[in-house]
Amino acid sequence: MSLVLLALLLPVAIDAQRDETSRSWNRPVKPFRIIGNVYYVGAFEVSAFLITTPQGHILLDSGFAETVPQIRDNLKRLGFKLEDVRLLINSHAHYDHAGGLAELKALTGARLAASEADAAQLAAGGRGDFQWGDTLPFPPVKADRILHDGDTVEVGGVWLVAHLTPGHTKGNTTWTMEVKDGGKTYNVVFIGSTSAPGYKLVNNPKYPKIVADYQRSFRVLESLPCDVFLGPHGSFFGLQEKMAKLEQGAATNPFIDPQGYRQFVQDSKESFYEQLKAQQAALAK
């Protein structure tokens, strides 16, 4: 699914039970190991990643509120227990990635770590969003730890670094970690969302520095070393295609895709500037 199509669909994907698009995004997929101690436990289009350790696990993103039963079942199918999740982290505070955090926190007793801006949005249950207002709510949840740019989180000797990449939300976060697999060490990037679906980029009183934030975020993303490219939407990183190759016994792990990461960042950047220039031109008329 292209960035443009995602941008067009997001505003109408209001309810995961009633809306056809959200139902299609929430279709179940078979969980699997991506690389090392990183597993895919999410749905067809809304991602959730399990990072395992001997002392408990980290779960990145929740999908919709309605995705939680899938995540629970996916962990069980992989031989893990939901109760062993010790830490919850989030890419960004939208209902299709944070909608299940409140229930997951209640089920696991895990701590939730989030960026300062997105922690406020999580506590508000998505209401008061600078773009969507109160139209895309989700169960509110309170963060136990507030993260700043460059902060790290750790469980069982496994570390992830939080890189603030605001724009899509004011606290949008890209996560990085190193993973060992087959005697090699790989840089994993869980990219935050980079699109601006219908966003007012010029003279936005609700987010005056939106353009500067996007520009800084693209610089950050371009600077990150990446071997394994993952993200909050399956279509961002070619989930279905790579999953199929993995199942077919590909000689090399298809999720090791540094070029795919660079291309995604470049395409996102070009799409953003096209949108910005169109709005600037319309204003100048």
C-alpha positions in Angstrom: 0.0 0.0 0.0 1.5 3.4 -1.0 2.0 6.3 1.3 -0.5 8.3 -0.7 -3.2 5.5 -0.3 -2.5 5.3 3.5 -2.9 9.1 3.7 -6.2 8.9 2.0 -7.5 6.0 4.0 -6.5 7.1 7.5 -9.2 9.9 8.0 -12.0 7.5 7.2 -10.7 4.6 9.3 -12.6 5.7 12.4 -13.7 2.4 14.0 -11.9 -0.9 13.8 -15.2 -2.8 14.1 -17.4 -0.9 11.8 -15.0 0.5 9.1 -14.0 -1.8 6.3 -10.5 -0.3 5.9 -9.7 -0.8 9.6 -11.1 -4.4 9.5 -8.8 -5.1 6.6 -5.8 -3.6 8.4 -6.7 -5.8 11.5 -6.8 -9.1 9.7 -4.8 -11.7 11.5 -1.4 -13.0 10.3 0.7 -15.9 11.5 3.3 -14.6 14.0 7.0 -15.3 13.2 10.5 -14.5 14.1 11.9 -11.7 12.1 15.5 -11.8 13.2 17.4 -12.6 16.4 15.1 -11.9 19.3 12.6 -9.8 17.4 9.2 -11.2 16.5 6.2 -10.0 14.5 3.0 -10.4 16.6 0.8 -7.8 15.0 -2.0 -7.8 12.4 -2.0 -7.5 8.6 -1.3 -3.8 8.4 -1.0 -2.5 12.0 2.3 -3.8 13.5 3.3 -5.1 16.9 6.8 -6.3 17.7 7.9 -8.5 20.5 11.6 -8.2 21.6 12.4 -11.1 23.9 14.8 -11.4 26.8 15.5 -14.0 29.5 14.2 -11.6 32.1 10.9 -10.6 30.3 9.9 -9.0 27.1 9.4 -5.6 25.4 6.3 -5.0 23.2 6.4 -2.2 20.7 2.9 -0.9 19.6 -0.5 -2.4 20.2 -2.4 -2.0 17.0 -6.1 -1.2 17.6 -7.9 -1.9 20.8 -9.3 -4.8 18.9 -5.9 -6.2 18.0 -5.1 -7.1 21.6 -6.6 -10.7 21.4 -4.5 -11.3 18.3 -1.3 -10.2 20.1 -2.1 -12.4 23.1 -2.8 -15.4 20.9 0.3 -14.7 18.7 2.6 -14.7 21.8 1.1 -18.0 22.8 1.6 -19.5 19.4 5.2 -18.5 19.5 5.6 -20.1 23.0 5.7 -16.8 25.0 3.4 -15.5 27.7 1.7 -12.1 27.6 2.3 -11.9 31.4 6.0 -11.9 30.7 5.9 -8.6 28.9 7.7 -6.1 31.2 7.8 -3.0 29.1 5.4 -1.4 26.6 6.7 1.2 24.1 4.9 3.0 21.2 5.7 4.5 17.8 3.1 7.2 18.1 -0.2 8.0 19.8 -2.8 7.2 17.2 -5.6 4.8 17.7 -4.3 2.2 15.2 -1.0 1.9 17.1 -1.8 2.8 20.7 -5.5 1.7 20.9 -4.7 -1.5 22.8 -2.0 -0.1 25.2 -4.4 0.4 28.1 -5.6 -3.2 28.0 -2.2 -4.6 27.5 -0.9 -2.6 30.4 -3.7 -4.0 32.6 -3.2 -7.6 31.4 0.6 -7.6 31.8 1.3 -5.1 34.6 4.1 -3.8 32.3 5.4 -0.3 32.5 4.7 2.1 29.6 7.4 4.4 28.3 6.5 7.2 25.9 7.8 10.5 24.6 6.6 13.6 26.5 4.3 14.9 23.8 2.8 11.5 23.0 2.4 10.6 26.6 0.0 13.6 26.9 -1.9 12.3 23.9 -2.0 8.8 25.3 -3.4 10.1 28.6 -6.1 11.9 26.6 -7.0 8.8 24.7 -6.3 10.5 21.4 -8.7 13.4 22.0 -7.5 16.9 21.2 -5.2 15.7 18.4 -3.9 18.6 16.4 -5.2 17.1 13.2 -8.1 14.7 14.1 -9.5 16.5 17.1 -11.7 14.1 19.1 -12.7 11.9 16.1 -10.2 9.0 16.6 -10.3 8.2 20.3 -8.9 5.2 22.1 -8.8 4.0 25.7 -6.6 6.4 27.6 -3.5 5.2 29.2 -0.8 6.8 31.5 2.9 6.5 30.8 5.0 5.4 33.7 8.2 7.0 32.2 8.6 10.1 30.0 11.2 9.7 27.3 13.4 12.4 25.7 15.4 12.2 22.5 18.2 9.7 22.8 16.9 8.0 26.0 17.3 4.3 26.3 15.0 1.6 27.6 16.3 -1.8 28.8 14.9 -5.2 29.8 17.1 -8.2 30.4 20.2 -6.6 28.9 18.5 -5.7 25.7 18.5 -1.9 24.9 16.5 0.2 22.6 17.1 3.9 21.8 14.3 6.4 21.4 14.8 8.9 18.6 12.2 11.7 18.5 11.0 12.1 14.9 8.0 14.4 15.4 5.6 15.5 12.7 3.1 12.7 12.2 2.4 13.2 15.9 4.2 15.7 18.1 6.0 12.9 19.9 6.4 10.4 17.1 9.2 8.1 18.0 11.6 6.0 15.9 13.3 3.1 17.9 16.6 1.5 17.2 18.4 -1.5 18.6 21.2 -3.9 17.7 20.4 -7.6 17.3 22.6 -10.6 16.9 21.7 -13.3 14.4 23.9 -16.0 12.8 27.0 -14.7 14.4 26.5 -11.2 13.0 25.2 -7.9 14.5 22.5 -5.9 12.7 21.1 -2.5 13.2 17.3 -2.6 13.5 15.2 0.5 12.9 11.5 0.6 13.9 10.7 3.8 12.0 7.9 6.0 13.2 5.2 7.2 10.7 6.4 9.8 8.3 3.3 10.8 6.4 1.2 13.9 6.8 -2.3 12.7 5.7 -4.3 15.8 5.0 -2.2 17.8 7.4 -2.2 21.6 7.3 1.5 22.3 6.9 1.4 26.1 6.3 0.4 28.4 9.1 -1.0 25.7 11.4 -2.0 27.4 14.6 -2.3 24.0 16.4 1.2 23.0 15.4 3.2 26.1 14.4 6.5 24.2 14.1 5.2 21.2 12.1 7.4 21.9 9.0 10.5 22.3 11.1 9.8 19.1 13.0 9.3 17.1 9.8 12.5 18.5 8.4 14.5 17.6 11.5 12.9 14.2 11.6 14.0 13.4 8.0 17.5 14.5 8.9 17.5 12.1 11.9 16.1 9.2 9.8 18.7 9.8 7.1 21.5 9.6 9.7 20.5 6.3 11.3 22.4 3.1 10.3 19.9 0.5 9.2 20.1 -3.1 8.2 16.7 -4.3 9.3 13.8 -2.0 8.4 10.5 -2.2 10.3 7.6 0.2 11.0 4.1 0.7 12.4 2.4 -0.2 9.1 3.2 -3.5 7.4 3.1 -1.8 4.0 5.8 0.5 5.0 8.4 -2.3 5.0 6.9 -4.8 2.7 5.6 -7.2 5.4 3.5 -9.5 3.3 6.1 -9.8 0.5 9.0 -10.4 2.9 6.9 -12.8 5.0 6.2 -14.9 1.9 9.9 -15.0 1.0 10.8 -16.1 4.5 8.2 -18.9 4.4 9.5 -20.0 1.0 13.0 -20.5 2.5 14.8 -17.5 1.0 18.6 -17.9 1.1 19.0 -14.6 2.9 16.7 -12.9 5.4 14.4 -10.5 3.3 14.0 -8.3 6.3 17.6 -7.3 6.0 16.8 -4.4 3.7 19.0 -1.3 4.1 18.1 -0.1 0.6 14.4 -0.4 1.3 14.8 1.8 4.3 16.7 4.5 2.4 14.1 4.4 -0.4 11.2 4.7 2.1 12.8 7.7 3.8 13.5 9.3 0.4 10.0 8.7 -0.9 8.5 10.0 2.4 10.6 13.1 2.2 9.7 13.8 -1.4 6.0 13.2 -0.7 6.2 15.7 2.2 7.8 18.4 0.2 5.3 18.0 -2.7 2.5 18.5 -0.2 4.2 21.5 1.4 4.9 23.1 -2.0 1.3 22.6 -3.1 0.0 24.3 0.1 2.5 27.2 -0.3 1.5 27.7 -3.9 -2.2 27.7 -3.0 -1.6 30.3 -0.3 0.3 32.5 -2.7 -2.6 32.7 -5.1 
